[in-house]
Amino acid sequence: MAFLLEHLAQTLVVLGIACLIVEVAVLGFATFVLFFLGLSLVISGGLMYAGMLDQTWLTALWFNALVTTLLAVFLWKPLRRMQDVTDNKEVTSDFAELTFTLEKDLNADSRIFHTYSGIAWQLKSKQPITAGTQVKVVKKEVGAFWVEPN
């Protein structure tokens, strides 16, 4: 325990980095609580190391309580908004280049299936397509391929 008191600044920085690693690596930056605490510990350890704060447990406790609270108040909403941003971009895959010949006529009412990679995929199209037409997959959904003439 004496070792930790003698090296309080370094101990706080190490604890802060450990909190940041756990928040990002284990929790996936989902809660922010350890992020605020870790950032506060690193800041207080740095200020103690620079001689701007007394190297006592009482100073560390009060400073970290204050800084953690301030970080939470000012960073909570911006970080929450950052998490809510989603990317709705279509993901391309090997299905996008898939072409084949229709065996039956395809229209809005038909239930035609095409077997690919051991799975029977229902075929859908925005327009009627006659049998024998070469088609390509333009979109995929769960259990369904959307096709159009190639």
Backbone hydrogen bonds, N-H to C=O, Kabsch-Sander energy under -0.5 kcal/mol:
donor,donor_aa,acceptor,acceptor_aa,energy
5,L,1,M,-1.9
6,E,2,A,-2.3
7,H,3,F,-1.6
8,L,5,L,-0.9
11,T,7,H,-2.2
12,L,8,L,-2.5
13,V,9,A,-2.0
14,V,10,Q,-2.4
15,L,11,T,-2.6
16,G,12,L,-2.5
17,I,13,V,-2.5
18,A,14,V,-2.3
19,C,15,L,-2.3
20,L,16,G,-2.3
21,I,17,I,-2.4
22,V,18,A,-2.4
23,E,19,C,-2.5
24,V,20,L,-2.2
25,A,21,I,-3.1
26,V,21,I,-0.7
26,V,22,V,-1.3
27,L,22,V,-2.2
29,F,23,E,-3.1
30,A,27,L,-0.5
36,F,32,F,-2.6
37,L,33,V,-2.2
38,G,34,L,-2.9
39,L,35,F,-2.5
40,S,36,F,-2.2
41,L,37,L,-2.6
42,V,38,G,-2.3
43,I,39,L,-2.4
44,S,40,S,-2.8
45,G,41,L,-2.5
46,G,42,V,-2.3
47,L,43,I,-2.5
48,M,44,S,-2.4
49,Y,45,G,-2.4
50,A,46,G,-1.9
51,G,48,M,-0.9
52,M,47,L,-2.4
53,L,47,L,-1.0
56,T,54,D,-1.6
60,A,56,T,-2.3
61,L,57,W,-2.7
62,W,58,L,-2.4
63,F,59,T,-2.7
64,N,60,A,-2.4
65,A,61,L,-2.2
66,L,62,W,-2.3
67,V,63,F,-2.9
68,T,64,N,-2.5
69,T,65,A,-1.8
70,L,66,L,-2.4
71,L,67,V,-2.8
72,A,68,T,-2.3
73,V,69,T,-2.4
74,F,70,L,-2.4
75,L,71,L,-2.6
76,W,72,A,-1.5
79,L,75,L,-2.2
80,R,76,W,-2.3
81,R,77,K,-2.6
82,M,78,P,-1.9
83,Q,79,L,-1.7
84,D,80,R,-1.4
85,V,81,R,-0.6
85,V,82,M,-0.6
88,N,86,T,-0.6
92,T,90,E,-0.5
96,A,93,S,-1.1
97,E,94,D,-0.6
98,L,95,F,-1.6
100,F,135,V,-2.1
102,L,133,T,-2.3
106,L,129,I,-3.4
110,S,107,N,-0.6
112,I,110,S,-0.6
112,I,123,L,-0.5
114,H,121,W,-2.8
116,Y,114,H,-0.6
116,Y,119,I,-2.7
119,I,116,Y,-1.5
121,W,114,H,-2.9
121,W,119,I,-0.8
122,Q,143,G,-2.5
123,L,112,I,-3.3
124,K,145,F,-2.6
129,I,106,L,-3.1
132,G,102,L,-2.7
133,T,130,T,-1.3
135,V,100,F,-3.3
136,K,148,E,-2.4
137,V,98,L,-2.4
138,V,146,W,-2.9
139,K,146,W,-1.4
141,E,144,A,-2.9
143,G,141,E,-0.6
144,A,141,E,-1.5
145,F,122,Q,-2.9
146,W,139,K,-3.2
147,V,124,K,-2.7
147,V,145,F,-0.5
148,E,136,K,-1.7
150,N,134,Q,-2.9
